[in-house]
Each structure stands twice: as C-alpha cells, then as structure tokens.
Amino acid sequence: MSDIDYLSLFTRLNGFMLIARINRVACDNDLARCAHDRLVAKLGDLIELTIRAVEAQRCQRDGADPARAEQAAEDHYWIEAEFEHRWIAQPQPLLDHLDIDLATQEIFDPRTKRWYALECGPSLREVSDQNLCGLRQIIDQIACETGVSFHAHRVVYGSTEPAPSGR
C-alpha cells in the first residue's frame, strides 16, 4: 500500500469541492449543473474516506489501547485499498456510464436492458468543456493534483438499432 498524506488530500478535495460549487453558479444548462452536482457528491464521499483515514492514523499513533490500535491499522489498510481500487484505478463517471464485459466483448445497453456485441452497441462520447461550463478544467486539475480522475460522457446510439447478442 502507498503512504498517502490523507490530511493534505482532505484539504485539496475540500478546495476542489468549493471551486465546483462556485463554478456551478455560472452554469447555463441542466447537463452542466448535473455534472457539477455529481462531482460535489463524489468529492463528498472521497472527503469522508479521508476523514476516516486520518482518524485511523491518529488512533494508530495514539497507542493507548493495543486492541484499538490494531483495529485502526486494519481500518487504515481497507481505507487505502478502497482509495486505490475504487478512486485511483478507474475514472469516476459524472454523467453516463456503460457496463462492458471484456471477457465476452459485449456492452450493456441501459436503454433496452440487453447485452450487445461491443462494436454494435451504444458508445460514450465526451461532453465538451463548453457544455460543462468549465467543469473539465476542474476535473483535469483534480486528476493532476490527487490522482483521482473523473469523466463526463454521454451515451450515443447509432442511427440503426444494434443487433442483440446471444446473452
């Protein structure tokens, strides 16, 4: 596991949350407001995780009760695992998301509730920064400073309906 400075991360994430809330005021469309709201909510979840991590680290260092320190060490381990596997390993969706089964090369269409061959199903298209009212710059800066990345995509359907797979 890595040695993450959760207190510094907590401070940065709170700053980004404030920036996202302020930037939301200038939004001129519902799509941008929705993306801003979801970013703020996800940052809130991440901030809660950093609070738990700081508390576990503090309890470990306190050392007054060995059983409590041991539990705090285990909590810290699982918090780091969640941070690395949930928040760092994959970009967090702010708008649409598609489930892709890499083993069968199929994609789940949330509209029809069916699986389709990867090349026949819907795809994701990145939403422009103009449509996001400046949110792209904020999420790029978050990724640069914290390692946590977000994406803002919309599901795009082709002109013809995809042929269902055998699933």
C-alpha positions as semicolon CSV with decimal commas, in nm:
position;residue;x (nm);y (nm);z (nm)
1;M;0,000;0,000;0,000
2;S;0,111;0,354;-0,061
3;D;0,187;0,615;0,200
4;I;-0,083;0,873;0,127
5;D;-0,100;1,204;0,311
6;Y;-0,473;1,198;0,380
7;L;-0,475;1,527;0,568
8;S;-0,329;1,709;0,267
9;L;-0,567;1,520;0,036
10;F;-0,859;1,621;0,260
11;T;-0,761;1,988;0,227
12;R;-0,724;1,971;-0,151
13;L;-1,053;1,790;-0,201
14;N;-1,239;2,044;0,011
15;G;-1,086;2,321;-0,200
16;F;-1,197;2,149;-0,520
17;M;-1,546;2,100;-0,378
18;L;-1,567;2,472;-0,308
19;I;-1,442;2,556;-0,658
20;A;-1,701;2,319;-0,815
21;R;-1,983;2,474;-0,610
22;I;-1,878;2,825;-0,707
23;N;-1,840;2,726;-1,074
24;R;-2,190;2,570;-1,070
25;V;-2,343;2,914;-1,018
26;A;-2,236;3,013;-1,371
27;C;-2,388;2,703;-1,535
28;D;-2,633;2,778;-1,815
29;N;-2,770;2,427;-1,875
30;D;-2,907;2,131;-1,678
31;L;-2,639;1,892;-1,804
32;A;-2,361;2,106;-1,658
33;R;-2,549;2,154;-1,330
34;C;-2,600;1,778;-1,304
35;A;-2,229;1,708;-1,368
36;H;-2,129;1,970;-1,109
37;D;-2,371;1,824;-0,852
38;R;-2,238;1,472;-0,908
39;L;-1,878;1,591;-0,879
40;V;-1,959;1,763;-0,549
41;A;-2,131;1,445;-0,422
42;K;-1,838;1,222;-0,523
43;L;-1,589;1,463;-0,367
44;G;-1,801;1,447;-0,051
45;D;-1,771;1,066;-0,050
46;L;-1,398;1,093;-0,102
47;I;-1,366;1,352;0,176
48;E;-1,550;1,117;0,414
49;L;-1,298;0,846;0,324
50;T;-1,006;1,080;0,401
51;I;-1,163;1,170;0,737
52;R;-1,186;0,802;0,827
53;A;-0,823;0,755;0,718
54;V;-0,698;1,044;0,931
55;E;-0,893;0,911;1,231
56;A;-0,745;0,562;1,182
57;Q;-0,392;0,702;1,153
58;R;-0,442;0,910;1,467
59;C;-0,572;0,609;1,659
60;Q;-0,275;0,401;1,542
61;R;-0,029;0,663;1,665
62;D;-0,214;0,715;1,993
63;G;-0,116;0,365;2,109
64;A;-0,306;0,383;2,440
65;D;-0,508;0,069;2,370
66;P;-0,327;-0,202;2,169
67;A;-0,653;-0,367;2,057
68;R;-0,790;-0,035;1,935
69;A;-0,463;0,044;1,756
70;E;-0,475;-0,296;1,586
71;Q;-0,833;-0,232;1,469
72;A;-0,729;0,113;1,345
73;A;-0,442;-0,043;1,147
74;E;-0,684;-0,283;0,980
75;D;-0,928;0,002;0,910
76;H;-0,644;0,204;0,758
77;Y;-0,547;-0,089;0,536
78;W;-0,903;-0,123;0,399
79;I;-0,938;0,252;0,352
80;E;-0,619;0,259;0,144
81;A;-0,742;-0,041;-0,056
82;E;-1,073;0,135;-0,126
83;F;-0,894;0,455;-0,224
84;E;-0,660;0,280;-0,465
85;H;-0,908;0,033;-0,618
86;R;-1,220;0,249;-0,631
87;W;-1,090;0,602;-0,674
88;I;-0,748;0,573;-0,840
89;A;-0,780;0,263;-1,058
90;Q;-1,065;0,386;-1,278
91;P;-1,217;0,720;-1,377
92;Q;-1,537;0,808;-1,194
93;P;-1,837;0,882;-1,419
94;L;-2,016;1,214;-1,369
95;L;-2,284;1,160;-1,632
96;D;-2,340;0,835;-1,825
97;H;-2,162;0,504;-1,783
98;L;-2,173;0,182;-1,984
99;D;-2,103;-0,163;-1,848
100;I;-1,862;-0,354;-2,070
101;D;-1,790;-0,724;-2,029
102;L;-1,433;-0,751;-2,154
103;A;-1,436;-1,130;-2,142
104;T;-1,725;-1,163;-2,391
105;Q;-1,666;-0,828;-2,568
106;E;-2,024;-0,721;-2,500
107;I;-2,174;-0,394;-2,385
108;F;-2,489;-0,348;-2,177
109;D;-2,741;-0,104;-2,319
110;P;-2,920;0,066;-2,028
111;R;-3,200;0,181;-2,260
112;T;-3,302;-0,166;-2,384
113;K;-3,163;-0,358;-2,084
114;R;-2,984;-0,602;-2,317
115;W;-2,626;-0,701;-2,398
116;Y;-2,485;-0,627;-2,746
117;A;-2,164;-0,705;-2,929
118;L;-1,913;-0,431;-2,845
119;E;-1,895;-0,295;-3,199
120;C;-2,276;-0,290;-3,239
121;G;-2,385;-0,132;-2,913
122;P;-2,402;0,223;-2,791
123;S;-2,084;0,418;-2,723
124;L;-1,974;0,701;-2,498
125;R;-1,897;1,049;-2,626
126;E;-1,708;1,303;-2,420
127;V;-1,905;1,618;-2,337
128;S;-1,728;1,938;-2,435
129;D;-1,597;2,180;-2,175
130;Q;-1,827;2,446;-2,318
131;N;-2,132;2,228;-2,246
132;L;-1,992;2,155;-1,898
133;C;-1,947;2,528;-1,830
134;G;-1,579;2,497;-1,736
135;L;-1,600;2,177;-1,531
136;R;-1,344;1,997;-1,749
137;Q;-1,065;2,225;-1,623
138;I;-1,161;2,147;-1,264
139;I;-1,167;1,769;-1,312
140;D;-0,837;1,782;-1,501
141;Q;-0,680;1,974;-1,212
142;I;-0,822;1,724;-0,960
143;A;-0,666;1,437;-1,156
144;C;-0,333;1,619;-1,175
145;E;-0,315;1,703;-0,805
146;T;-0,478;1,398;-0,645
147;G;-0,464;1,112;-0,896
148;V;-0,844;1,077;-0,883
149;S;-0,996;1,115;-1,229
150;F;-1,350;1,182;-1,342
151;H;-1,510;1,171;-1,685
152;A;-1,817;1,335;-1,832
153;H;-1,956;1,121;-2,114
154;R;-2,299;1,076;-2,272
155;V;-2,429;0,754;-2,424
156;V;-2,456;0,782;-2,803
157;Y;-2,673;0,550;-3,008
158;G;-2,606;0,477;-3,375
159;S;-2,855;0,551;-3,650
160;T;-2,961;0,187;-3,660
161;E;-3,061;-0,032;-3,371
162;P;-2,786;-0,274;-3,267
163;A;-2,837;-0,645;-3,313
164;P;-2,872;-0,826;-2,979
165;S;-2,608;-1,077;-2,879
166;G;-2,679;-1,425;-2,757
167;R;-2,694;-1,328;-2,390
